[in-house]
Amino acid sequence: MDFERKPLIGMVHLKPLPGSYLYDGDLDGVIEAALRDAKTIEKAGFDAVMVENFGDVPFPKYVDKTTVAAFTAVVKEIRDEISLPLGINVLRNDGIAAYSIAYAVKADFIRVNVLSGVAYTDQGIVEGIAHELAKLRKLLPSKIRVFADVHVKHAVHFGDFEDSLMDTVERGLADAVVVSGKATGKPVDLEKLALAKRISPVPVVVGSGTTYDNLPELWEYADGFIVGTWIKRDGKVENEVSLERARKLVELAKELRE
């Protein structure tokens, strides 16, 4: 992925997968919805797609084998149908599953919510998995990049943001860092984003809250943007991706690159 052009990464939020509480028994429907959104993101001109098991509430810290198998089946279909770089995020913090899926389907990057440190979340205390992930990357070498959150959303953090970022990169071996707002769709703290951009030796990606209105302001402080909520129909995260809204954001990014 070319961070020089500040890529737009569109989110595919999966419907509940087998093994999750809200799964309705229709795996084909999950695949069809995911393919529709992925193709819309590609048609709109986005630079990459990331797939996440967003519908699997309440999230476990680490998913079971049923989820891994179903997730792999879904993203294999997406990988076969689109040519964009592909990312994987397995909620709540299963970077091992994400890397394993990515390796199997030849995806390009993963997102890890807590790579280093500790987060206090609705799933309880979530601890970093940097050591376990580094071992897996050694066992299964690839070009898969690790995007790691710093002070991930939907969580409380007691450590210093700057220290957490440097630990994530220097001790956690992240290839890029993600800075988000407090929750899905919520805008990022501009001061934190600017600090991250100033001190980070790796690319800084905005992980939530990017919209048509604030993209010009964020552009100066970030190297990439993960966009989910705003590109959905009516800007509601539970809806399908809107081609019109996604194209509108792409056109604005093209203007900002000039």
C-alpha positions as protocol buffer text, in pm:
chain_id: "A"
residue {
  index: 1
  type: MET
  ca { x: 0 y: 0 z: 0 }
}
residue {
  index: 2
  type: ASP
  ca { x: 134 y: 338 z: -102 }
}
residue {
  index: 3
  type: PHE
  ca { x: 118 y: 569 z: 200 }
}
residue {
  index: 4
  type: GLU
  ca { x: 260 y: 852 z: -7 }
}
residue {
  index: 5
  type: ARG
  ca { x: -85 y: 899 z: -162 }
}
residue {
  index: 6
  type: LYS
  ca { x: -267 y: 872 z: 173 }
}
residue {
  index: 7
  type: PRO
  ca { x: -490 y: 574 z: 90 }
}
residue {
  index: 8
  type: LEU
  ca { x: -859 y: 542 z: 167 }
}
residue {
  index: 9
  type: ILE
  ca { x: -936 y: 203 z: 322 }
}
residue {
  index: 10
  type: GLY
  ca { x: -1304 y: 107 z: 306 }
}
residue {
  index: 11
  type: MET
  ca { x: -1462 y: -113 z: 571 }
}
residue {
  index: 12
  type: VAL
  ca { x: -1665 y: -426 z: 506 }
}
residue {
  index: 13
  type: HIS
  ca { x: -1858 y: -489 z: 828 }
}
residue {
  index: 14
  type: LEU
  ca { x: -1962 y: -854 z: 824 }
}
residue {
  index: 15
  type: LYS
  ca { x: -2304 y: -966 z: 936 }
}
residue {
  index: 16
  type: PRO
  ca { x: -2298 y: -1211 z: 1231 }
}
residue {
  index: 17
  type: LEU
  ca { x: -2086 y: -1517 z: 1152 }
}
residue {
  index: 18
  type: PRO
  ca { x: -2143 y: -1880 z: 1252 }
}
residue {
  index: 19
  type: GLY
  ca { x: -2046 y: -1917 z: 1616 }
}
residue {
  index: 20
  type: SER
  ca { x: -2173 y: -1572 z: 1713 }
}
residue {
  index: 21
  type: TYR
  ca { x: -2484 y: -1502 z: 1919 }
}
residue {
  index: 22
  type: LEU
  ca { x: -2680 y: -1321 z: 1645 }
}
residue {
  index: 23
  type: TYR
  ca { x: -2596 y: -1555 z: 1353 }
}
residue {
  index: 24
  type: ASP
  ca { x: -2918 y: -1629 z: 1161 }
}
residue {
  index: 25
  type: GLY
  ca { x: -2809 y: -1951 z: 988 }
}
residue {
  index: 26
  type: ASP
  ca { x: -2756 y: -1792 z: 646 }
}
residue {
  index: 27
  type: LEU
  ca { x: -2384 y: -1798 z: 564 }
}
residue {
  index: 28
  type: ASP
  ca { x: -2458 y: -1739 z: 195 }
}
residue {
  index: 29
  type: GLY
  ca { x: -2631 y: -1416 z: 294 }
}
residue {
  index: 30
  type: VAL
  ca { x: -2326 y: -1307 z: 492 }
}
residue {
  index: 31
  type: ILE
  ca { x: -2105 y: -1369 z: 189 }
}
residue {
  index: 32
  type: GLU
  ca { x: -2341 y: -1191 z: -51 }
}
residue {
  index: 33
  type: ALA
  ca { x: -2359 y: -879 z: 166 }
}
residue {
  index: 34
  type: ALA
  ca { x: -1983 y: -873 z: 214 }
}
residue {
  index: 35
  type: LEU
  ca { x: -1917 y: -912 z: -159 }
}
residue {
  index: 36
  type: ARG
  ca { x: -2164 y: -636 z: -240 }
}
residue {
  index: 37
  type: ASP
  ca { x: -1993 y: -390 z: -7 }
}
residue {
  index: 38
  type: ALA
  ca { x: -1641 y: -487 z: -116 }
}
residue {
  index: 39
  type: LYS
  ca { x: -1730 y: -446 z: -484 }
}
residue {
  index: 40
  type: THR
  ca { x: -1894 y: -109 z: -415 }
}
residue {
  index: 41
  type: ILE
  ca { x: -1581 y: 11 z: -234 }
}
residue {
  index: 42
  type: GLU
  ca { x: -1366 y: -96 z: -527 }
}
residue {
  index: 43
  type: LYS
  ca { x: -1602 y: 57 z: -784 }
}
residue {
  index: 44
  type: ALA
  ca { x: -1596 y: 387 z: -594 }
}
residue {
  index: 45
  type: GLY
  ca { x: -1218 y: 406 z: -631 }
}
residue {
  index: 46
  type: PHE
  ca { x: -1098 y: 332 z: -278 }
}
residue {
  index: 47
  type: ASP
  ca { x: -739 y: 217 z: -235 }
}
residue {
  index: 48
  type: ALA
  ca { x: -799 y: -86 z: -11 }
}
residue {
  index: 49
  type: VAL
  ca { x: -1064 y: -288 z: 169 }
}
residue {
  index: 50
  type: MET
  ca { x: -1062 y: -415 z: 526 }
}
residue {
  index: 51
  type: VAL
  ca { x: -1299 y: -684 z: 653 }
}
residue {
  index: 52
  type: GLU
  ca { x: -1412 y: -706 z: 1015 }
}
residue {
  index: 53
  type: ASN
  ca { x: -1649 y: -936 z: 1208 }
}
residue {
  index: 54
  type: PHE
  ca { x: -1848 y: -632 z: 1320 }
}
residue {
  index: 55
  type: GLY
  ca { x: -2172 y: -823 z: 1368 }
}
residue {
  index: 56
  type: ASP
  ca { x: -2036 y: -1077 z: 1616 }
}
residue {
  index: 57
  type: VAL
  ca { x: -2154 y: -898 z: 1930 }
}
residue {
  index: 58
  type: PRO
  ca { x: -2099 y: -955 z: 2214 }
}
residue {
  index: 59
  type: PHE
  ca { x: -1735 y: -996 z: 2116 }
}
residue {
  index: 60
  type: PRO
  ca { x: -1502 y: -1246 z: 2280 }
}
residue {
  index: 61
  type: LYS
  ca { x: -1142 y: -1143 z: 2336 }
}
residue {
  index: 62
  type: TYR
  ca { x: -1034 y: -1424 z: 2103 }
}
residue {
  index: 63
  type: VAL
  ca { x: -1259 y: -1605 z: 1855 }
}
residue {
  index: 64
  type: ASP
  ca { x: -1325 y: -1978 z: 1826 }
}
residue {
  index: 65
  type: LYS
  ca { x: -1245 y: -2212 z: 1538 }
}
residue {
  index: 66
  type: THR
  ca { x: -1594 y: -2182 z: 1390 }
}
residue {
  index: 67
  type: THR
  ca { x: -1550 y: -1808 z: 1347 }
}
residue {
  index: 68
  type: VAL
  ca { x: -1204 y: -1848 z: 1193 }
}
residue {
  index: 69
  type: ALA
  ca { x: -1336 y: -2099 z: 940 }
}
residue {
  index: 70
  type: ALA
  ca { x: -1637 y: -1886 z: 844 }
}
residue {
  index: 71
  type: PHE
  ca { x: -1435 y: -1563 z: 830 }
}
residue {
  index: 72
  type: THR
  ca { x: -1183 y: -1732 z: 599 }
}
residue {
  index: 73
  type: ALA
  ca { x: -1462 y: -1858 z: 370 }
}
residue {
  index: 74
  type: VAL
  ca { x: -1606 y: -1507 z: 341 }
}
residue {
  index: 75
  type: VAL
  ca { x: -1280 y: -1323 z: 272 }
}
residue {
  index: 76
  type: LYS
  ca { x: -1168 y: -1589 z: 24 }
}
residue {
  index: 77
  type: GLU
  ca { x: -1473 y: -1495 z: -184 }
}
residue {
  index: 78
  type: ILE
  ca { x: -1381 y: -1128 z: -156 }
}
residue {
  index: 79
  type: ARG
  ca { x: -1017 y: -1195 z: -244 }
}
residue {
  index: 80
  type: ASP
  ca { x: -1128 y: -1379 z: -559 }
}
residue {
  index: 81
  type: GLU
  ca { x: -1360 y: -1097 z: -669 }
}
residue {
  index: 82
  type: ILE
  ca { x: -1164 y: -776 z: -607 }
}
residue {
  index: 83
  type: SER
  ca { x: -811 y: -663 z: -689 }
}
residue {
  index: 84
  type: LEU
  ca { x: -761 y: -407 z: -410 }
}
residue {
  index: 85
  type: PRO
  ca { x: -523 y: -465 z: -117 }
}
residue {
  index: 86
  type: LEU
  ca { x: -714 y: -657 z: 150 }
}
residue {
  index: 87
  type: GLY
  ca { x: -701 y: -625 z: 528 }
}
residue {
  index: 88
  type: ILE
  ca { x: -839 y: -834 z: 815 }
}
residue {
  index: 89
  type: ASN
  ca { x: -950 y: -733 z: 1165 }
}
residue {
  index: 90
  type: VAL
  ca { x: -1078 y: -1002 z: 1403 }
}
residue {
  index: 91
  type: LEU
  ca { x: -1256 y: -855 z: 1704 }
}
residue {
  index: 92
  type: ARG
  ca { x: -1200 y: -811 z: 1981 }
}
residue {
  index: 93
  type: ASN
  ca { x: -827 y: -864 z: 1974 }
}
residue {
  index: 94
  type: ASP
  ca { x: -749 y: -1182 z: 1785 }
}
residue {
  index: 95
  type: GLY
  ca { x: -445 y: -1080 z: 1584 }
}
residue {
  index: 96
  type: ILE
  ca { x: -337 y: -1444 z: 1567 }
}
residue {
  index: 97
  type: ALA
  ca { x: -661 y: -1538 z: 1391 }
}
residue {
  index: 98
  type: ALA
  ca { x: -637 y: -1229 z: 1170 }
}
residue {
  index: 99
  type: TYR
  ca { x: -283 y: -1310 z: 1058 }
}
residue {
  index: 100
  type: SER
  ca { x: -373 y: -1676 z: 1001 }
}
residue {
  index: 101
  type: ILE
  ca { x: -672 y: -1581 z: 786 }
}
residue {
  index: 102
  type: ALA
  ca { x: -468 y: -1320 z: 600 }
}
residue {
  index: 103
  type: TYR
  ca { x: -193 y: -1572 z: 531 }
}
residue {
  index: 104
  type: ALA
  ca { x: -442 y: -1830 z: 400 }
}
residue {
  index: 105
  type: VAL
  ca { x: -621 y: -1593 z: 161 }
}
residue {
  index: 106
  type: LYS
  ca { x: -314 y: -1387 z: 63 }
}
residue {
  index: 107
  type: ALA
  ca { x: -439 y: -1066 z: 224 }
}
residue {
  index: 108
  type: ASP
  ca { x: -208 y: -769 z: 262 }
}
residue {
  index: 109
  type: PHE
  ca { x: -249 y: -634 z: 615 }
}
residue {
  index: 110
  type: ILE
  ca { x: -420 y: -689 z: 949 }
}
residue {
  index: 111
  type: ARG
  ca { x: -542 y: -458 z: 1224 }
}
residue {
  index: 112
  type: VAL
  ca { x: -473 y: -540 z: 1589 }
}
residue {
  index: 113
  type: ASN
  ca { x: -668 y: -345 z: 1850 }
}
residue {
  index: 114
  type: VAL
  ca { x: -425 y: -402 z: 2139 }
}
residue {
  index: 115
  type: LEU
  ca { x: -80 y: -502 z: 2019 }
}
residue {
  index: 116
  type: SER
  ca { x: 104 y: -365 z: 2322 }
}
residue {
  index: 117
  type: GLY
  ca { x: -10 y: -266 z: 2669 }
}
residue {
  index: 118
  type: VAL
  ca { x: -350 y: -311 z: 2832 }
}
residue {
  index: 119
  type: ALA
  ca { x: -699 y: -181 z: 2752 }
}
residue {
  index: 120
  type: TYR
  ca { x: -1000 y: -180 z: 2985 }
}
residue {
  index: 121
  type: THR
  ca { x: -1296 y: -272 z: 2766 }
}
residue {
  index: 122
  type: ASP
  ca { x: -1649 y: -411 z: 2766 }
}
residue {
  index: 123
  type: GLN
  ca { x: -1482 y: -752 z: 2715 }
}
residue {
  index: 124
  type: GLY
  ca { x: -1280 y: -702 z: 3033 }
}
residue {
  index: 125
  type: ILE
  ca { x: -907 y: -644 z: 3049 }
}
residue {
  index: 126
  type: VAL
  ca { x: -754 y: -695 z: 2703 }
}
residue {
  index: 127
  type: GLU
  ca { x: -378 y: -750 z: 2698 }
}
residue {
  index: 128
  type: GLY
  ca { x: -129 y: -699 z: 2418 }
}
residue {
  index: 129
  type: ILE
  ca { x: -38 y: -990 z: 2189 }
}
residue {
  index: 130
  type: ALA
  ca { x: 283 y: -857 z: 2035 }
}
residue {
  index: 131
  type: HIS
  ca { x: 497 y: -1153 z: 2144 }
}
residue {
  index: 132
  type: GLU
  ca { x: 255 y: -1418 z: 2019 }
}
residue {
  index: 133
  type: LEU
  ca { x: 207 y: -1239 z: 1688 }
}
residue {
  index: 134
  type: ALA
  ca { x: 582 y: -1193 z: 1636 }
}
residue {
  index: 135
  type: LYS
  ca { x: 628 y: -1569 z: 1685 }
}
residue {
  index: 136
  type: LEU
  ca { x: 361 y: -1644 z: 1424 }
}
residue {
  index: 137
  type: ARG
  ca { x: 512 y: -1398 z: 1176 }
}
residue {
  index: 138
  type: LYS
  ca { x: 844 y: -1576 z: 1220 }
}
residue {
  index: 139
  type: LEU
  ca { x: 682 y: -1915 z: 1166 }
}
residue {
  index: 140
  type: LEU
  ca { x: 482 y: -1799 z: 861 }
}
residue {
  index: 141
  type: PRO
  ca { x: 688 y: -1526 z: 693 }
}
residue {
  index: 142
  type: SER
  ca { x: 495 y: -1298 z: 461 }
}
residue {
  index: 143
  type: LYS
  ca { x: 457 y: -937 z: 348 }
}
residue {
  index: 144
  type: ILE
  ca { x: 145 y: -893 z: 563 }
}
residue {
  index: 145
  type: ARG
  ca { x: 167 y: -560 z: 746 }
}
residue {
  index: 146
  type: VAL
  ca { x: 45 y: -510 z: 1101 }
}
residue {
  index: 147
  type: PHE
  ca { x: -163 y: -198 z: 1168 }
}
residue {
  index: 148
  type: ALA
  ca { x: -187 y: -150 z: 1545 }
}
residue {
  index: 149
  type: ASP
  ca { x: -418 y: 77 z: 1741 }
}
residue {
  index: 150
  type: VAL
  ca { x: -281 y: 317 z: 1998 }
}
residue {
  index: 151
  type: HIS
  ca { x: -540 y: 375 z: 2275 }
}
residue {
  index: 152
  type: VAL
  ca { x: -801 y: 177 z: 2082 }
}
residue {
  index: 153
  type: LYS
  ca { x: -1165 y: 291 z: 2072 }
}
residue {
  index: 154
  type: HIS
  ca { x: -1435 y: 145 z: 2298 }
}
residue {
  index: 155
  type: ALA
  ca { x: -1183 y: 128 z: 2582 }
}
residue {
  index: 156
  type: VAL
  ca { x: -1032 y: 316 z: 2874 }
}
residue {
  index: 157
  type: HIS
  ca { x: -657 y: 373 z: 2887 }
}
residue {
  index: 158
  type: PHE
  ca { x: -441 y: 484 z: 3178 }
}
residue {
  index: 159
  type: GLY
  ca { x: -101 y: 492 z: 3009 }
}
residue {
  index: 160
  type: ASP
  ca { x: 50 y: 794 z: 2837 }
}
residue {
  index: 161
  type: PHE
  ca { x: -44 y: 815 z: 2468 }
}
residue {
  index: 162
  type: GLU
  ca { x: 307 y: 899 z: 2349 }
}
residue {
  index: 163
  type: ASP
  ca { x: 464 y: 616 z: 2549 }
}
residue {
  index: 164
  type: SER
  ca { x: 199 y: 374 z: 2425 }
}
residue {
  index: 165
  type: LEU
  ca { x: 264 y: 469 z: 2064 }
}
residue {
  index: 166
  type: MET
  ca { x: 639 y: 424 z: 2092 }
}
residue {
  index: 167
  type: ASP
  ca { x: 596 y: 89 z: 2271 }
}
residue {
  index: 168
  type: THR
  ca { x: 361 y: -27 z: 1996 }
}
residue {
  index: 169
  type: VAL
  ca { x: 618 y: 52 z: 1730 }
}
residue {
  index: 170
  type: GLU
  ca { x: 952 y: -15 z: 1896 }
}
residue {
  index: 171
  type: ARG
  ca { x: 860 y: -308 z: 2120 }
}
residue {
  index: 172
  type: GLY
  ca { x: 546 y: -433 z: 1946 }
}
residue {
  index: 173
  type: LEU
  ca { x: 694 y: -410 z: 1593 }
}
residue {
  index: 174
  type: ALA
  ca { x: 389 y: -248 z: 1433 }
}
residue {
  index: 175
  type: ASP
  ca { x: 421 y: -150 z: 1067 }
}
residue {
  index: 176
  type: ALA
  ca { x: 165 y: 131 z: 1104 }
}
residue {
  index: 177
  type: VAL
  ca { x: -29 y: 283 z: 1394 }
}
residue {
  index: 178
  type: VAL
  ca { x: -402 y: 357 z: 1407 }
}
residue {
  index: 179
  type: VAL
  ca { x: -549 y: 651 z: 1598 }
}
residue {
  index: 180
  type: SER
  ca { x: -927 y: 658 z: 1652 }
}
residue {
  index: 181
  type: GLY
  ca { x: -1200 y: 841 z: 1836 }
}
residue {
  index: 182
  type: LYS
  ca { x: -1375 y: 703 z: 2143 }
}
residue {
  index: 183
  type: ALA
  ca { x: -1609 y: 475 z: 1951 }
}
residue {
  index: 184
  type: THR
  ca { x: -1706 y: 354 z: 1604 }
}
residue {
  index: 185
  type: GLY
  ca { x: -1774 y: 653 z: 1381 }
}
residue {
  index: 186
  type: LYS
  ca { x: -1656 y: 906 z: 1639 }
}
residue {
  index: 187
  type: PRO
  ca { x: -1400 y: 1167 z: 1528 }
}
residue {
  index: 188
  type: VAL
  ca { x: -1036 y: 1136 z: 1624 }
}
residue {
  index: 189
  type: ASP
  ca { x: -879 y: 1378 z: 1872 }
}
residue {
  index: 190
  type: LEU
  ca { x: -686 y: 1611 z: 1643 }
}
residue {
  index: 191
  type: GLU
  ca { x: -420 y: 1686 z: 1906 }
}
residue {
  index: 192
  type: LYS
  ca { x: -347 y: 1315 z: 1951 }
}
residue {
  index: 193
  type: LEU
  ca { x: -339 y: 1263 z: 1578 }
}
residue {
  index: 194
  type: ALA
  ca { x: -96 y: 1552 z: 1531 }
}
residue {
  index: 195
  type: LEU
  ca { x: 124 y: 1416 z: 1811 }
}
residue {
  index: 196
  type: ALA
  ca { x: 123 y: 1072 z: 1653 }
}
residue {
  index: 197
  type: LYS
  ca { x: 221 y: 1214 z: 1317 }
}
residue {
  index: 198
  type: ARG
  ca { x: 503 y: 1412 z: 1476 }
}
residue {
  index: 199
  type: ILE
  ca { x: 663 y: 1127 z: 1672 }
}
residue {
  index: 200
  type: SER
  ca { x: 574 y: 808 z: 1485 }
}
residue {
  index: 201
  type: PRO
  ca { x: 847 y: 645 z: 1275 }
}
residue {
  index: 202
  type: VAL
  ca { x: 579 y: 447 z: 1087 }
}
residue {
  index: 203
  type: PRO
  ca { x: 265 y: 558 z: 898 }
}
residue {
  index: 204
  type: VAL
  ca { x: -25 y: 699 z: 1101 }
}
residue {
  index: 205
  type: VAL
  ca { x: -375 y: 590 z: 999 }
}
residue {
  index: 206
  type: VAL
  ca { x: -703 y: 744 z: 1115 }
}
residue {
  index: 207
  type: GLY
  ca { x: -920 y: 460 z: 1243 }
}
residue {
  index: 208
  type: SER
  ca { x: -1262 y: 620 z: 1291 }
}
residue {
  index: 209
  type: GLY
  ca { x: -1472 y: 926 z: 1227 }
}
residue {
  index: 210
  type: THR
  ca { x: -1342 y: 1030 z: 885 }
}
residue {
  index: 211
  type: THR
  ca { x: -1612 y: 1218 z: 690 }
}
residue {
  index: 212
  type: TYR
  ca { x: -1638 y: 1433 z: 380 }
}
residue {
  index: 213
  type: ASP
  ca { x: -1642 y: 1742 z: 599 }
}
residue {
  index: 214
  type: ASN
  ca { x: -1336 y: 1670 z: 812 }
}
residue {
  index: 215
  type: LEU
  ca { x: -1111 y: 1491 z: 562 }
}
residue {
  index: 216
  type: PRO
  ca { x: -937 y: 1817 z: 455 }
}
residue {
  index: 217
  type: GLU
  ca { x: -851 y: 1896 z: 817 }
}
residue {
  index: 218
  type: LEU
  ca { x: -727 y: 1544 z: 890 }
}
residue {
  index: 219
  type: TRP
  ca { x: -526 y: 1523 z: 568 }
}
residue {
  index: 220
  type: GLU
  ca { x: -228 y: 1713 z: 706 }
}
residue {
  index: 221
  type: TYR
  ca { x: -185 y: 1484 z: 1006 }
}
residue {
  index: 222
  type: ALA
  ca { x: -242 y: 1132 z: 869 }
}
residue {
  index: 223
  type: ASP
  ca { x: -96 y: 889 z: 616 }
}
residue {
  index: 224
  type: GLY
  ca { x: -415 y: 694 z: 555 }
}
residue {
  index: 225
  type: PHE
  ca { x: -781 y: 668 z: 650 }
}
residue {
  index: 226
  type: ILE
  ca { x: -997 y: 370 z: 749 }
}
residue {
  index: 227
  type: VAL
  ca { x: -1354 y: 468 z: 662 }
}
residue {
  index: 228
  type: GLY
  ca { x: -1663 y: 272 z: 758 }
}
residue {
  index: 229
  type: THR
  ca { x: -1961 y: 461 z: 896 }
}
residue {
  index: 230
  type: TRP
  ca { x: -1961 y: 766 z: 668 }
}
residue {
  index: 231
  type: ILE
  ca { x: -1967 y: 567 z: 342 }
}
residue {
  index: 232
  type: LYS
  ca { x: -2272 y: 368 z: 448 }
}
residue {
  index: 233
  type: ARG
  ca { x: -2619 y: 466 z: 325 }
}
residue {
  index: 234
  type: ASP
  ca { x: -2738 y: 767 z: 526 }
}
residue {
  index: 235
  type: GLY
  ca { x: -2412 y: 752 z: 722 }
}
residue {
  index: 236
  type: LYS
  ca { x: -2545 y: 471 z: 943 }
}
residue {
  index: 237
  type: VAL
  ca { x: -2303 y: 189 z: 1020 }
}
residue {
  index: 238
  type: GLU
  ca { x: -2567 y: -85 z: 999 }
}
residue {
  index: 239
  type: ASN
  ca { x: -2651 y: -1 z: 634 }
}
residue {
  index: 240
  type: GLU
  ca { x: -2484 y: -113 z: 312 }
}
residue {
  index: 241
  type: VAL
  ca { x: -2201 y: 87 z: 153 }
}
residue {
  index: 242
  type: SER
  ca { x: -2331 y: 374 z: -60 }
}
residue {
  index: 243
  type: LEU
  ca { x: -2160 y: 408 z: -398 }
}
residue {
  index: 244
  type: GLU
  ca { x: -2254 y: 777 z: -413 }
}
residue {
  index: 245
  type: ARG
  ca { x: -2107 y: 860 z: -72 }
}
residue {
  index: 246
  type: ALA
  ca { x: -1795 y: 650 z: -129 }
}
residue {
  index: 247
  type: ARG
  ca { x: -1730 y: 815 z: -467 }
}
residue {
  index: 248
  type: LYS
  ca { x: -1778 y: 1159 z: -313 }
}
residue {
  index: 249
  type: LEU
  ca { x: -1503 y: 1089 z: -61 }
}
residue {
  index: 250
  type: VAL
  ca { x: -1273 y: 951 z: -330 }
}
residue {
  index: 251
  type: GLU
  ca { x: -1317 y: 1263 z: -542 }
}
residue {
  index: 252
  type: LEU
  ca { x: -1231 y: 1482 z: -245 }
}
residue {
  index: 253
  type: ALA
  ca { x: -917 y: 1277 z: -175 }
}
residue {
  index: 254
  type: LYS
  ca { x: -811 y: 1320 z: -538 }
}
residue {
  index: 255
  type: GLU
  ca { x: -840 y: 1698 z: -500 }
}
residue {
  index: 256
  type: LEU
  ca { x: -636 y: 1692 z: -178 }
}
residue {
  index: 257
  type: ARG
  ca { x: -359 y: 1492 z: -347 }
}
residue {
  index: 258
  type: GLU
  ca { x: -314 y: 1755 z: -617 }
}
